[in-house]
Amino acid sequence: MARGSRRQGSPRRRNRDRHGRGLRGPLYPATLPAARSRAERFDALVIEALEPIEARWRTELTQLDVAVDDVPDVQVEGEDGVVEDGNVPLARLLPAGSDQRARIILYRRPLEARAKDGADLADLVHDVLVEQIANYLGLDPDVIDEQ
């Protein structure tokens, strides 16, 4: 049989990769924390930072949503409710409209880029979240963060 040609009627089964090792599975089982993606770990960090604030200010925050986005959209000049580091937004507060609730959007990639390690990222997320909630409620951030 000539090279590159196959017999008709017998499809070639591929049970192994080209090095003969077989198909590989996930590196970590899904039950371990290491199997989560960076985005999933960041989402868990935001939830962890939000829980104590929400426990204390539950009634005031019923009309507020918190969301995470990877990167900010192109910024329009003169927007209010934006926490920035230089010219890069870290979070944005969108006020309630006629068809939507108020929303705080945290930007994952800019926040991760400014953090040195996981603990620094947790502190940064907490500080930005406290500042945005204080802006939403019209209070001083120290009042929100008081424990």
Backbone hydrogen bonds in HBPLUS format (Angstrom, degrees):
<---DONOR---> <-ACCEPTOR-->    atom                        ^
c    i                          cat <-CA-CA->   ^        H-A-AA   ^      H-
h    n   atom  resd res      DA  || num        DHA   H-A  angle D-A-AA Bond
n    s   type  num  typ     dist DA aas  dist angle  dist       angle   num
A0005-SER N   A0002-ALA O   3.24 MM   3  5.72 162.2  2.27 128.4 130.7     1
A0020-GLY N   A0017-ASP O   3.08 MM   3  5.43 167.6  2.10 115.9 119.4     2
A0032-LEU N   A0029-PRO O   3.13 MM   3  5.87 166.3  2.15 123.8 127.3     3
A0035-ALA N   A0032-LEU O   3.13 MM   3  5.70 159.9  2.17 116.6 122.5     4
A0036-ARG N   A0033-PRO O   3.17 MM   3  5.74 164.9  2.20 115.9 120.4     5
A0041-ARG N   A0037-SER O   2.98 MM   4  6.27 156.7  2.03 151.1 157.5     6
A0042-PHE N   A0038-ARG O   2.92 MM   4  6.12 152.0  2.00 145.5 153.4     7
A0043-ASP N   A0039-ALA O   2.94 MM   4  6.16 158.3  1.98 148.0 153.7     8
A0044-ALA N   A0040-GLU O   3.05 MM   4  6.28 156.2  2.11 144.1 150.1     9
A0045-LEU N   A0041-ARG O   3.01 MM   4  6.23 144.0  2.14 138.8 148.9    10
A0045-LEU N   A0042-PHE O   3.07 MM   3  4.91 117.6  2.48  91.4 107.1    11
A0046-VAL N   A0042-PHE O   2.94 MM   4  6.28 151.8  2.02 152.0 159.1    12
A0047-ILE N   A0043-ASP O   3.01 MM   4  6.30 161.3  2.05 150.2 155.1    13
A0048-GLU N   A0044-ALA O   2.95 MM   4  6.09 155.6  2.01 142.5 149.5    14
A0049-ALA N   A0045-LEU O   2.98 MM   4  6.20 147.8  2.09 142.1 150.5    15
A0050-LEU N   A0046-VAL O   2.91 MM   4  6.05 143.1  2.04 145.7 156.2    16
A0051-GLU N   A0047-ILE O   3.03 MM   4  6.08 148.5  2.13 151.3 156.8    17
A0054-GLU N   A0050-LEU O   2.82 MM   4  5.93 167.0  1.83 167.2 171.7    18
A0055-ALA N   A0051-GLU O   2.90 MM   4  6.02 147.6  2.01 147.9 156.9    19
A0056-ARG N   A0052-PRO O   3.30 MM   4  6.44 148.0  2.41 135.7 142.1    20
A0057-TRP N   A0053-ILE O   2.92 MM   4  6.06 161.1  1.96 155.0 160.9    21
A0060-GLU N   A0057-TRP O   3.15 MM   3  5.49 122.7  2.50 107.4 121.4    22
A0061-LEU N   A0057-TRP O   3.11 MM   4  6.20 134.9  2.32 153.1 166.3    23
A0061-LEU N   A0058-ARG O   3.26 MM   3  5.30 137.1  2.46  97.4 108.8    24
A0064-LEU N   A0061-LEU O   3.27 MM   3  5.25 154.9  2.34 115.2 112.3    25
A0065-ASP N   A0102-ALA O   2.90 MM  37  6.25 156.8  1.95 144.2 151.4    26
A0104-ILE N   A0065-ASP O   2.83 MM  39  6.27 158.7  1.87 157.4 162.9    27
A0067-ALA N   A0104-ILE O   2.75 MM  37  6.09 165.0  1.77 168.3 172.5    28
A0106-LEU N   A0067-ALA O   2.91 MM  39  6.31 163.9  1.94 151.6 153.1    29
A0069-ASP N   A0106-LEU O   2.88 MM  37  6.18 163.2  1.91 161.6 165.2    30
A0108-ARG N   A0069-ASP O   2.82 MM  39  6.13 155.5  1.88 159.2 164.9    31
A0109-ARG N   A0070-ASP O   2.96 MM  39  5.53 157.5  2.01 144.0 151.4    32
A0093-LEU N   A0081-GLY O   2.74 MM  12  4.82 145.3  1.86 136.1 147.4    33
A0083-VAL N   A0091-ALA O   3.09 MM   8  5.34 161.5  2.12 137.0 142.8    34
A0090-LEU N   A0083-VAL O   2.70 MM   7  5.61 175.3  1.70 163.5 164.5    35
A0085-ASP N   A0088-VAL O   3.04 MM   3  5.51 161.2  2.08 146.2 149.8    36
A0088-VAL N   A0085-ASP O   3.34 MM   3  5.51 164.2  2.37 121.6 120.7    37
A0107-TYR N   A0090-LEU O   2.92 MM  17  5.34 173.2  1.92 147.8 145.5    38
A0092-ARG N   A0105-ILE O   2.82 MM  13  5.16 143.9  1.94 140.8 152.4    39
A0105-ILE N   A0092-ARG O   2.76 MM  13  5.16 165.1  1.78 156.0 161.4    40
A0094-LEU N   A0103-ARG O   2.70 MM   9  5.09 174.2  1.70 165.2 165.0    41
A0103-ARG N   A0094-LEU O   2.88 MM   9  5.09 161.1  1.91 147.7 153.9    42
A0097-GLY N   A0100-GLN O   3.02 MM   3  5.13 150.8  2.11 132.2 141.4    43
A0111-LEU N   A0107-TYR O   3.34 MM   4  6.40 156.7  2.39 147.7 154.5    44
A0112-GLU N   A0108-ARG O   2.88 MM   4  6.06 162.9  1.91 159.8 165.1    45
A0113-ALA N   A0109-ARG O   2.93 MM   4  6.05 151.6  2.01 149.0 156.8    46
A0114-ARG N   A0111-LEU O   3.25 MM   3  5.38 137.5  2.44  99.1 110.0    47
A0115-ALA N   A0112-GLU O   3.33 MM   3  5.31 150.1  2.43  98.9 107.2    48
A0121-LEU N   A0117-ASP O   2.95 MM   4  6.19 151.9  2.03 149.5 157.9    49
A0122-ALA N   A0118-GLY O   2.97 MM   4  6.19 154.6  2.04 143.6 150.3    50
A0123-ASP N   A0119-ALA O   3.02 MM   4  6.29 158.3  2.07 146.9 152.2    51
A0124-LEU N   A0120-ASP O   2.92 MM   4  6.10 158.7  1.96 146.5 152.7    52
A0125-VAL N   A0121-LEU O   2.86 MM   4  6.03 165.7  1.88 154.4 157.8    53
A0126-HIS N   A0122-ALA O   3.01 MM   4  6.14 160.8  2.05 144.6 150.2    54
A0127-ASP N   A0123-ASP O   2.91 MM   4  6.13 164.2  1.93 151.6 155.6    55
A0128-VAL N   A0124-LEU O   2.95 MM   4  6.12 167.6  1.97 154.6 157.7    56
A0129-LEU N   A0125-VAL O   2.93 MM   4  5.98 160.9  1.96 149.2 155.1    57
A0130-VAL N   A0126-HIS O   2.89 MM   4  6.06 161.2  1.92 152.8 157.9    58
A0131-GLU N   A0127-ASP O   2.98 MM   4  6.16 160.0  2.02 146.2 151.9    59
A0132-GLN N   A0128-VAL O   2.98 MM   4  6.20 156.7  2.03 148.3 154.3    60
A0133-ILE N   A0129-LEU O   2.95 MM   4  6.14 162.2  1.98 152.2 157.0    61
A0134-ALA N   A0130-VAL O   2.90 MM   4  6.02 157.2  1.95 148.7 155.4    62
A0135-ASN N   A0131-GLU O   2.98 MM   4  6.16 149.8  2.08 139.7 148.0    63
A0136-TYR N   A0132-GLN O   2.91 MM   4  6.17 152.3  1.98 144.7 152.4    64
A0137-LEU N   A0133-ILE O   2.91 MM   4  6.14 157.6  1.96 150.4 155.7    65
A0138-GLY N   A0134-ALA O   2.82 MM   4  5.73 120.3  2.18 136.8 151.9    66
A0139-LEU N   A0134-ALA O   2.92 MM   5  4.90 151.2  2.00 142.2 146.5    67
A0143-VAL N   A0140-ASP O   3.01 MM   3  5.49 138.5  2.19 112.7 123.3    68
A0145-ASP N   A0141-PRO O   3.01 MM   4  6.21 161.9  2.05 153.4 157.9    69
A0146-GLU N   A0142-ASP O   3.08 MM   4  5.85 119.9  2.45 133.1 144.3    70
